[in-house]
Amino acid sequence: MPAGSSRKRERQYEHIKEGAEKRGTSEKRAKEIASRTVNKQRARSGESGTRSKVSTQDPKSAYERGGRRSHSGSQGPTKNQLYADAKRRGIEGRSSMDKEQLRKALGR
């Protein structure tokens, strides 16, 4: 823990480190995970002297990102995602379609 950390951050560090060790992570890696997590939290709350743009503006977790990072690359959504959309729209013959056919049937 960095010097000058609050007791809350010290408890948070220990809790994260112990959790990682219980999951089978090495002690060295557990310390790294805990440090990075606590430092990011300190940066977000303005407790640290330095902070990166990513640590202060990046959404906190997957539920806040809402899929913004998933399948936005060149390949787009997965076949399963396309199939689920086709099922919701009631597109006939979807079970025998491949990914490209599903994409065309959905108008993508």
C-alpha positions in Angstrom: 0.0 0.0 0.0 1.2 3.5 -0.8 2.2 5.7 2.1 -0.6 7.9 3.3 -3.4 5.5 2.4 -6.6 5.5 4.5 -7.5 2.6 6.7 -10.4 1.9 4.4 -8.0 1.4 1.4 -5.7 -0.8 3.6 -8.7 -3.0 4.5 -9.8 -3.1 0.8 -6.3 -4.1 -0.2 -6.2 -6.9 2.3 -9.6 -8.1 1.3 -8.8 -8.2 -2.4 -5.4 -9.9 -1.8 -6.9 -12.6 0.5 -9.7 -13.3 -2.0 -7.2 -13.7 -4.9 -5.1 -16.0 -2.8 -8.1 -18.1 -1.9 -8.8 -18.6 -5.6 -5.3 -20.0 -6.0 -3.5 -16.9 -7.2 0.2 -16.7 -6.2 0.9 -14.2 -3.4 2.9 -12.0 -5.7 0.1 -11.8 -8.3 -2.5 -11.3 -5.5 -0.6 -8.3 -4.2 -0.4 -6.9 -7.7 -4.1 -7.3 -8.3 -4.9 -5.7 -5.0 -2.6 -2.8 -5.5 -3.9 -2.0 -9.0 -7.5 -2.2 -7.8 -7.0 0.0 -4.8 -4.8 2.5 -6.7 -7.5 2.8 -9.4 -10.2 3.4 -6.7 -7.9 6.0 -5.1 -7.5 7.8 -8.4 -11.2 7.9 -9.1 -12.0 9.4 -5.7 -9.2 12.0 -6.0 -7.1 10.5 -3.2 -3.9 10.0 -5.3 -1.5 12.6 -6.6 -1.4 11.2 -10.1 -4.0 9.4 -12.2 -4.5 8.3 -15.8 -7.4 9.2 -18.0 -8.4 5.5 -18.1 -8.5 5.1 -14.4 -10.9 8.1 -14.0 -13.1 7.9 -17.1 -13.3 4.2 -17.8 -16.6 2.6 -16.7 -16.1 0.7 -13.5 -17.3 -2.8 -14.6 -19.0 -4.8 -17.3 -22.5 -4.0 -16.1 -21.8 -0.3 -16.6 -20.1 -0.8 -20.0 -23.2 -2.4 -21.2 -21.4 -4.4 -23.9 -19.8 -1.4 -25.4 -16.5 -3.3 -25.8 -18.0 -6.6 -27.0 -18.3 -7.5 -30.6 -17.7 -4.0 -32.0 -14.8 -5.2 -34.1 -14.7 -6.2 -37.7 -16.6 -9.4 -37.1 -19.6 -7.8 -35.3 -22.0 -9.7 -33.1 -21.6 -13.5 -32.6 -23.8 -16.0 -34.3 -25.5 -16.7 -31.0 -26.4 -13.0 -30.6 -27.7 -12.8 -34.1 -29.7 -16.0 -33.6 -31.3 -14.6 -30.4 -32.2 -11.4 -32.2 -33.8 -13.5 -35.0 -35.7 -15.5 -32.5 -37.1 -12.3 -30.9 -38.2 -11.1 -34.3 -39.7 -14.4 -35.2 -37.6 -15.0 -38.3 -38.5 -18.4 -39.9 -35.7 -20.9 -40.7 -33.2 -19.3 -38.4 -32.0 -22.6 -36.9 -30.5 -23.7 -40.3 -28.9 -20.3 -41.1 -25.2 -19.5 -40.8 -23.9 -16.3 -39.3 -24.0 -14.4 -42.7 -27.5 -15.5 -43.4 -28.7 -14.4 -40.0 -27.0 -11.0 -40.5 -28.8 -10.6 -43.9 -32.2 -11.7 -42.5 -31.9 -9.2 -39.7 -30.9 -6.4 -42.2 -27.5 -5.8 -40.9 
